[in-house]
Amino acid sequence: MKPFTSLLIFSALVAFLSSMLCFVGEQRPDAYFSVAILLYFIYTSIDTSIRRRSKMLYLDIALIALFLAIVTYRILQVLGVV
């Protein structure tokens, strides 16, 4: 698959999932970030043309760190620590 097509499909998936979250009434921005990050890793593991063309190691590390921070914060909220 061509890289432009891959980016177009990825963008359409992010827009679709974001609109679905908006449709169900989600208001927390961290939910949107988490879904977009998960979609990025799932999509790039299925369609490797994006990863093959550009070295995105630093972006991957930053996204994993952001996702872990969001999940940690949510777990602490559920436990009542925060």
N, C-alpha and C positions, 0 to 999 in steps of 0.2 A: 504494500500500500504506500502511496506517496505521502511524504511528510505533511504537505498542506491538507490532504484529505484526512489524515490522522488528527491533526490539530482541529480541523473543522468538526469532525465527529466528537472529539473530546469536548470542545466548546459547546456543542449541542447537548451533550449529555449533562454537563454542568448546569446549563441553562434549564434543562428539563427538570433535573432533580431539585434545583433551587426553587423553581416555580411550584413544584409539588410540596416542598416544605412550606412555602408561602401559602399555598392552598389549604394546608391543614392547620395553619395559624401559628407556625413556629416563629418566635420573635427573638430568640437568642442567637446572636451572631456566631457564637462558637459552634453551634449545631451546623450552620452553613459551612464554616471552615472545615469542620471535621468530615462532613460528607464530601466536600470537594477534595480534601487530601486523600481520603480513602478511595474515591473514584480515580484520582490521579495514579495511585499505586496499582489499583486493579487494572485500569486501562493500559498503563505502560507495561504491565507484566503480560497482558494478552497481545498487544500490538507493540512490538519492540522497535519499530522504526523510529520513534521519537528518541528513545534512549541510544540507539545505534548512531544516529546522526550528531547528537550533541552530548557532551560529557556533563551530566547533571548531578554529579556526586554531591557537591555542596548544597544544591537545592534539595536533594533527597534527605540529606542530614538535617537541614533546617526544617523541612516539613515533618520529619519524624519527631524532632525535638518539640515543635509546636503542637503536634498531635498528642504527644505524651504529656505535655504541660496541660492541655485542655482536659484530657482524661483524668489526670491526677487531681486537678481542681474540682472536677465533677464528683469524683469519688470522695474527696474531702468534704464537699457540700453534703453529700448523702449521709456521710458518717457524722455530720454535725460539727466538724472541726472548724470549718470556715463559716 
